[in-house]
Structure formats: C-alpha cells, structure tokens
C-alpha cells in the first residue's frame, strides 16, 4: 500500500538561510494548532476507538497528515 523511498521530491539548495521564515514554518508544524499536534491527536484517539476499521482510518489520517 505504501512505498518508502528516502529521498527528496525536489532537490533543495539553500543559498541564503532565513531564520525568521524558518520560525514561522516550524510553528505551523509544531504549534498547538499545527500539523504535528493534529497528527498526534489522531494517533492517540485510535487507542480508544472500539472499531478496528476506524482504528485503521485514524492511523492513516495521523500518519499521512504529518508528511
């Protein structure tokens, strides 16, 4: 179902680092309303789900959302 290749989709060359922009991007991933927080909420909810089909759905949403 999934194929894992450890390579970048597009080549990245950073000529001039921008710490201010990096801080904004990191807060989108790691802030309380960020993608990482949402992903972890989905993954933690799967442990209390009584139906196996919905456990799989929450797992898929939690793992795909963090990409």
C-alpha positions as CSV (number, residue, x, y, z in Angstrom):
1,X,0.0,0.0,0.0
2,X,2.8,2.4,0.8
3,X,6.2,2.8,-0.8
4,X,9.0,4.4,1.2
5,X,12.0,6.0,-0.6
6,X,14.3,8.1,1.5
7,X,14.9,11.0,-1.0
8,X,13.6,14.5,-1.5
9,X,10.8,15.0,-4.1
10,X,12.6,18.1,-5.3
11,X,16.3,19.0,-4.9
12,X,16.8,21.7,-2.3
13,X,19.6,24.2,-2.3
14,X,19.5,26.9,0.3
15,X,21.6,29.9,-0.8
16,X,20.5,32.3,1.9
17,X,19.1,30.9,5.2
18,X,16.2,32.9,6.6
19,X,15.7,32.3,10.3
20,X,12.5,34.4,10.6
21,X,10.8,32.4,7.8
22,X,12.1,29.1,9.4
23,X,10.5,30.1,12.7
24,X,7.1,30.7,11.0
25,X,7.3,27.3,9.2
26,X,8.2,25.5,12.4
27,X,5.3,27.0,14.3
28,X,2.9,25.7,11.6
29,X,4.2,22.2,12.2
30,X,4.8,22.2,15.9
31,X,2.5,24.8,17.4
32,X,-0.7,23.9,19.3
33,X,-2.7,24.2,16.1
34,X,0.0,22.8,13.8
35,X,0.1,19.7,11.7
36,X,2.2,17.7,14.2
37,X,-0.3,18.4,17.0
38,X,-3.3,17.3,14.9
39,X,-1.4,14.2,13.8
40,X,-0.6,13.2,17.3
41,X,-4.3,13.8,18.4
42,X,-5.5,11.4,15.7
43,X,-2.9,8.8,16.7
44,X,-3.8,9.0,20.4
45,X,-7.5,8.7,19.7
46,X,-7.0,5.5,17.8
47,X,-6.2,3.6,21.1
48,X,-9.7,4.3,22.5
49,X,-11.6,3.5,19.3
50,X,-13.7,0.3,19.6
51,X,-13.9,-0.5,15.9
52,X,-10.9,-1.9,14.0
53,X,-11.9,-0.2,10.7
54,X,-11.9,3.2,12.4
55,X,-8.7,2.5,14.2
56,X,-7.1,2.0,10.8
57,X,-8.7,5.2,9.5
58,X,-7.3,7.2,12.4
59,X,-3.9,5.7,11.9
60,X,-3.9,6.5,8.2
61,X,-5.0,10.1,8.9
62,X,-2.5,10.6,11.6
63,X,0.5,9.2,9.6
64,X,-0.4,10.8,6.3
65,X,-1.1,14.2,7.9
66,X,2.5,14.5,9.2
67,X,4.0,14.3,5.7
